[in-house]
Amino acid sequence: MSNLWLEQQKQMTERQVKALTEADARVEKICGHDLGRWFVAFETEIRPGRGRDLSAWASDGEYMATQYLDVYGHGSLVVSSIDVMHNDADEEHFDEEGNCEHE
């Protein structure tokens, strides 16, 4: 899978890699384009050698996808659109005193 880091794939079960590959295709269909790399956070392994549950997310600034997977590749996919409330790099976002209305 091109949107997963090789090191991430090595830590995942075969079922998780398959499920995340399928989720990547679903997200692209839902959003109309590829969101880029998946970033994966692994839970603590409960039974040695069994594998670890994970949460993966990808975002392009307009959409965000989150996939939760157990070691068997089961879990929910969440796709959402992003409403940016604050961006330090957006100079028009601040008033003349440098304040953001959301802070």
C-alpha positions as CSV (number, residue, x, y, z in Angstrom):
1,M,0.0,0.0,0.0
2,S,1.6,3.2,-1.1
3,N,-0.1,5.4,1.5
4,L,1.4,3.4,4.4
5,W,4.9,3.7,5.7
6,L,6.8,0.4,5.3
7,E,7.6,0.5,9.1
8,Q,3.9,0.8,9.9
9,Q,3.1,-2.2,7.7
10,K,5.7,-4.4,9.4
11,Q,3.9,-3.8,12.7
12,M,0.5,-4.6,11.4
13,T,-1.2,-7.9,10.9
14,E,-2.0,-9.0,7.3
15,R,-5.7,-8.4,8.0
16,Q,-5.0,-4.9,9.2
17,V,-3.0,-4.1,6.1
18,K,-5.8,-5.5,3.9
19,A,-8.5,-3.6,5.8
20,L,-6.6,-0.3,5.7
21,T,-5.9,-0.7,2.0
22,E,-9.6,-1.2,1.4
23,A,-10.4,1.8,3.6
24,D,-8.0,3.9,1.6
25,A,-9.9,3.1,-1.6
26,R,-13.2,3.8,0.1
27,V,-12.0,7.2,1.4
28,E,-10.8,8.2,-2.1
29,K,-14.2,7.3,-3.5
30,I,-16.0,9.3,-0.8
31,C,-13.8,12.4,-1.0
32,G,-13.1,12.3,-4.7
33,H,-9.3,12.2,-4.2
34,D,-6.5,10.7,-2.3
35,L,-5.9,12.1,1.2
36,G,-2.2,11.0,1.3
37,R,-0.3,9.1,3.9
38,W,-1.9,7.3,6.8
39,F,-0.5,7.9,10.2
40,V,-0.9,5.0,12.6
41,A,-0.9,4.8,16.4
42,F,-0.7,1.4,17.9
43,E,-2.2,0.2,21.2
44,T,-0.3,-1.8,23.7
45,E,-0.1,-5.5,22.8
46,I,-2.3,-7.5,25.2
47,R,-1.2,-11.0,24.2
48,P,2.3,-11.4,22.9
49,G,2.5,-12.4,19.2
50,R,-1.2,-11.6,18.6
51,G,-0.7,-8.1,17.3
52,R,-2.0,-4.7,18.4
53,D,-5.2,-2.7,17.8
54,L,-4.6,0.6,16.0
55,S,-6.0,3.9,15.0
56,A,-5.0,5.4,11.7
57,W,-5.7,8.8,10.2
58,A,-5.1,10.7,7.0
59,S,-6.0,14.3,6.2
60,D,-5.5,16.8,3.4
61,G,-6.8,19.9,5.3
62,E,-10.3,19.6,3.7
63,Y,-11.2,16.0,4.7
64,M,-10.0,13.7,7.4
65,A,-10.4,9.9,7.6
66,T,-9.9,7.8,10.7
67,Q,-9.9,4.0,10.7
68,Y,-10.0,2.0,13.9
69,L,-8.9,-1.6,13.6
70,D,-8.5,-4.6,15.9
71,V,-5.9,-7.3,15.1
72,Y,-8.4,-9.1,12.9
73,G,-9.0,-6.1,10.6
74,H,-12.4,-5.2,12.0
75,G,-13.3,-1.6,12.9
76,S,-15.1,1.5,11.9
77,L,-14.1,4.1,9.3
78,V,-15.0,7.7,9.9
79,V,-14.7,10.3,7.1
80,S,-15.4,14.0,7.9
81,S,-15.0,17.4,6.3
82,I,-12.8,19.9,8.2
83,D,-14.0,23.3,9.3
84,V,-10.8,25.2,10.1
85,M,-11.2,27.4,13.2
86,H,-7.7,28.6,13.6
87,N,-4.5,28.8,11.4
88,D,-1.4,30.6,12.6
89,A,-0.2,31.0,9.0
90,D,-3.4,32.8,7.9
91,E,-2.7,36.5,8.4
92,E,-6.3,37.5,7.4
93,H,-7.6,35.3,10.3
94,F,-6.4,37.8,12.9
95,D,-7.7,41.3,13.8
96,E,-5.5,44.4,13.8
97,E,-4.3,43.5,17.3
98,G,-3.3,40.0,16.3
99,N,-6.2,38.3,18.1
100,C,-8.2,35.3,16.8
101,E,-11.9,35.3,17.4
102,H,-11.8,31.7,18.5
103,E,-9.3,32.2,21.3
